[in-house]
Amino acid sequence: MAYENSGRLFRNEYKSKDSQPDWKGDFTDESGKKWDLAAWTKNTGRGDWLSVKVSPKRKKPEPEKPVELDDKIPF
């Protein structure tokens, strides 16, 4: 069960480029709307910190239905 105004982040095990986030997860706001979270670990002279991006939850594409062929060939 997701709590309002809470989220979670997990280490991105599939990161293959620096532009991809170090952490990925989700967030649920007070209205129950779900959001995607992405975070990048940064280190500067001021210490370590996270840069965070929040975006609307993407829906997974539905698999395409197979096309039914009409095998009746009129001759």
CNS distance restraints for C-alpha pairs under 8 A (distance, minus, plus):
assign (resid   2 and name CA) (resid   6 and name CA) 7.32 0.50 0.50
assign (resid   2 and name CA) (resid   7 and name CA) 7.77 0.50 0.50
assign (resid   2 and name CA) (resid  28 and name CA) 6.86 0.50 0.50
assign (resid   3 and name CA) (resid   7 and name CA) 7.90 0.50 0.50
assign (resid   3 and name CA) (resid  28 and name CA) 6.97 0.50 0.50
assign (resid   4 and name CA) (resid  28 and name CA) 5.62 0.50 0.50
assign (resid   4 and name CA) (resid  29 and name CA) 5.31 0.50 0.50
assign (resid   4 and name CA) (resid  30 and name CA) 4.81 0.50 0.50
assign (resid   4 and name CA) (resid  31 and name CA) 7.57 0.50 0.50
assign (resid   4 and name CA) (resid  32 and name CA) 6.58 0.50 0.50
assign (resid   5 and name CA) (resid  27 and name CA) 7.00 0.50 0.50
assign (resid   5 and name CA) (resid  28 and name CA) 5.48 0.50 0.50
assign (resid   5 and name CA) (resid  29 and name CA) 4.36 0.50 0.50
assign (resid   5 and name CA) (resid  30 and name CA) 5.41 0.50 0.50
assign (resid   6 and name CA) (resid  27 and name CA) 5.64 0.50 0.50
assign (resid   6 and name CA) (resid  28 and name CA) 5.77 0.50 0.50
assign (resid   6 and name CA) (resid  29 and name CA) 6.95 0.50 0.50
assign (resid   7 and name CA) (resid  25 and name CA) 7.25 0.50 0.50
assign (resid   7 and name CA) (resid  26 and name CA) 5.42 0.50 0.50
assign (resid   7 and name CA) (resid  27 and name CA) 3.88 0.50 0.50
assign (resid   7 and name CA) (resid  28 and name CA) 6.21 0.50 0.50
assign (resid   8 and name CA) (resid  25 and name CA) 5.41 0.50 0.50
assign (resid   8 and name CA) (resid  26 and name CA) 5.78 0.50 0.50
assign (resid   8 and name CA) (resid  27 and name CA) 6.61 0.50 0.50
assign (resid   9 and name CA) (resid  23 and name CA) 5.86 0.50 0.50
assign (resid   9 and name CA) (resid  24 and name CA) 5.23 0.50 0.50
assign (resid   9 and name CA) (resid  25 and name CA) 4.29 0.50 0.50
assign (resid   9 and name CA) (resid  26 and name CA) 6.88 0.50 0.50
assign (resid   9 and name CA) (resid  37 and name CA) 7.29 0.50 0.50
assign (resid   9 and name CA) (resid  38 and name CA) 7.84 0.50 0.50
assign (resid  10 and name CA) (resid  23 and name CA) 5.32 0.50 0.50
assign (resid  10 and name CA) (resid  24 and name CA) 5.38 0.50 0.50
assign (resid  10 and name CA) (resid  25 and name CA) 5.93 0.50 0.50
assign (resid  11 and name CA) (resid  22 and name CA) 5.99 0.50 0.50
assign (resid  11 and name CA) (resid  23 and name CA) 4.46 0.50 0.50
assign (resid  11 and name CA) (resid  24 and name CA) 6.44 0.50 0.50
assign (resid  12 and name CA) (resid  21 and name CA) 6.83 0.50 0.50
assign (resid  12 and name CA) (resid  22 and name CA) 5.28 0.50 0.50
assign (resid  12 and name CA) (resid  23 and name CA) 4.94 0.50 0.50
assign (resid  12 and name CA) (resid  24 and name CA) 5.90 0.50 0.50
assign (resid  15 and name CA) (resid  20 and name CA) 5.93 0.50 0.50
assign (resid  15 and name CA) (resid  21 and name CA) 7.03 0.50 0.50
assign (resid  15 and name CA) (resid  22 and name CA) 6.91 0.50 0.50
assign (resid  16 and name CA) (resid  20 and name CA) 7.17 0.50 0.50
assign (resid  20 and name CA) (resid  40 and name CA) 7.94 0.50 0.50
assign (resid  21 and name CA) (resid  38 and name CA) 5.71 0.50 0.50
assign (resid  21 and name CA) (resid  39 and name CA) 5.36 0.50 0.50
assign (resid  21 and name CA) (resid  40 and name CA) 5.01 0.50 0.50
assign (resid  22 and name CA) (resid  38 and name CA) 7.64 0.50 0.50
assign (resid  22 and name CA) (resid  39 and name CA) 5.97 0.50 0.50
assign (resid  22 and name CA) (resid  40 and name CA) 4.97 0.50 0.50
assign (resid  22 and name CA) (resid  41 and name CA) 6.36 0.50 0.50
assign (resid  23 and name CA) (resid  38 and name CA) 5.74 0.50 0.50
assign (resid  23 and name CA) (resid  39 and name CA) 4.96 0.50 0.50
assign (resid  23 and name CA) (resid  40 and name CA) 6.44 0.50 0.50
assign (resid  24 and name CA) (resid  36 and name CA) 7.66 0.50 0.50
assign (resid  24 and name CA) (resid  37 and name CA) 5.65 0.50 0.50
assign (resid  24 and name CA) (resid  38 and name CA) 4.59 0.50 0.50
assign (resid  24 and name CA) (resid  39 and name CA) 6.40 0.50 0.50
assign (resid  25 and name CA) (resid  36 and name CA) 6.02 0.50 0.50
assign (resid  25 and name CA) (resid  37 and name CA) 4.94 0.50 0.50
assign (resid  25 and name CA) (resid  38 and name CA) 6.47 0.50 0.50
assign (resid  26 and name CA) (resid  34 and name CA) 6.98 0.50 0.50
assign (resid  26 and name CA) (resid  35 and name CA) 5.57 0.50 0.50
assign (resid  26 and name CA) (resid  36 and name CA) 4.49 0.50 0.50
assign (resid  26 and name CA) (resid  37 and name CA) 5.07 0.50 0.50
assign (resid  26 and name CA) (resid  57 and name CA) 7.92 0.50 0.50
assign (resid  27 and name CA) (resid  34 and name CA) 5.73 0.50 0.50
assign (resid  27 and name CA) (resid  35 and name CA) 5.05 0.50 0.50
assign (resid  27 and name CA) (resid  36 and name CA) 6.30 0.50 0.50
assign (resid  27 and name CA) (resid  37 and name CA) 6.68 0.50 0.50
assign (resid  28 and name CA) (resid  32 and name CA) 5.66 0.50 0.50
assign (resid  28 and name CA) (resid  33 and name CA) 5.59 0.50 0.50
assign (resid  28 and name CA) (resid  34 and name CA) 4.54 0.50 0.50
assign (resid  28 and name CA) (resid  35 and name CA) 6.20 0.50 0.50
assign (resid  29 and name CA) (resid  33 and name CA) 5.56 0.50 0.50
assign (resid  29 and name CA) (resid  34 and name CA) 6.64 0.50 0.50
assign (resid  29 and name CA) (resid  35 and name CA) 7.86 0.50 0.50
assign (resid  34 and name CA) (resid  56 and name CA) 6.96 0.50 0.50
assign (resid  34 and name CA) (resid  57 and name CA) 5.74 0.50 0.50
assign (resid  35 and name CA) (resid  54 and name CA) 6.52 0.50 0.50
assign (resid  35 and name CA) (resid  55 and name CA) 5.69 0.50 0.50
assign (resid  35 and name CA) (resid  56 and name CA) 4.68 0.50 0.50
assign (resid  35 and name CA) (resid  57 and name CA) 4.47 0.50 0.50
assign (resid  36 and name CA) (resid  54 and name CA) 5.78 0.50 0.50
assign (resid  36 and name CA) (resid  55 and name CA) 5.27 0.50 0.50
assign (resid  36 and name CA) (resid  56 and name CA) 5.96 0.50 0.50
assign (resid  36 and name CA) (resid  57 and name CA) 4.99 0.50 0.50
assign (resid  36 and name CA) (resid  58 and name CA) 7.50 0.50 0.50
assign (resid  37 and name CA) (resid  52 and name CA) 7.08 0.50 0.50
assign (resid  37 and name CA) (resid  53 and name CA) 5.84 0.50 0.50
assign (resid  37 and name CA) (resid  54 and name CA) 4.86 0.50 0.50
assign (resid  37 and name CA) (resid  55 and name CA) 6.69 0.50 0.50
assign (resid  38 and name CA) (resid  52 and name CA) 5.74 0.50 0.50
assign (resid  38 and name CA) (resid  53 and name CA) 5.18 0.50 0.50
assign (resid  38 and name CA) (resid  54 and name CA) 6.65 0.50 0.50
assign (resid  39 and name CA) (resid  50 and name CA) 6.12 0.50 0.50
assign (resid  39 and name CA) (resid  51 and name CA) 5.44 0.50 0.50
assign (resid  39 and name CA) (resid  52 and name CA) 4.37 0.50 0.50
assign (resid  39 and name CA) (resid  53 and name CA) 6.29 0.50 0.50
assign (resid  40 and name CA) (resid  50 and name CA) 5.53 0.50 0.50
assign (resid  40 and name CA) (resid  51 and name CA) 5.16 0.50 0.50
assign (resid  40 and name CA) (resid  52 and name CA) 6.60 0.50 0.50
assign (resid  41 and name CA) (resid  48 and name CA) 7.17 0.50 0.50
assign (resid  41 and name CA) (resid  49 and name CA) 6.03 0.50 0.50
assign (resid  41 and name CA) (resid  50 and name CA) 4.78 0.50 0.50
assign (resid  41 and name CA) (resid  51 and name CA) 6.60 0.50 0.50
assign (resid  42 and name CA) (resid  48 and name CA) 5.66 0.50 0.50
assign (resid  42 and name CA) (resid  49 and name CA) 5.28 0.50 0.50
assign (resid  42 and name CA) (resid  50 and name CA) 5.81 0.50 0.50
assign (resid  42 and name CA) (resid  51 and name CA) 7.02 0.50 0.50
assign (resid  43 and name CA) (resid  47 and name CA) 5.59 0.50 0.50
assign (resid  43 and name CA) (resid  48 and name CA) 4.28 0.50 0.50
assign (resid  43 and name CA) (resid  49 and name CA) 6.31 0.50 0.50
assign (resid  44 and name CA) (resid  48 and name CA) 6.39 0.50 0.50
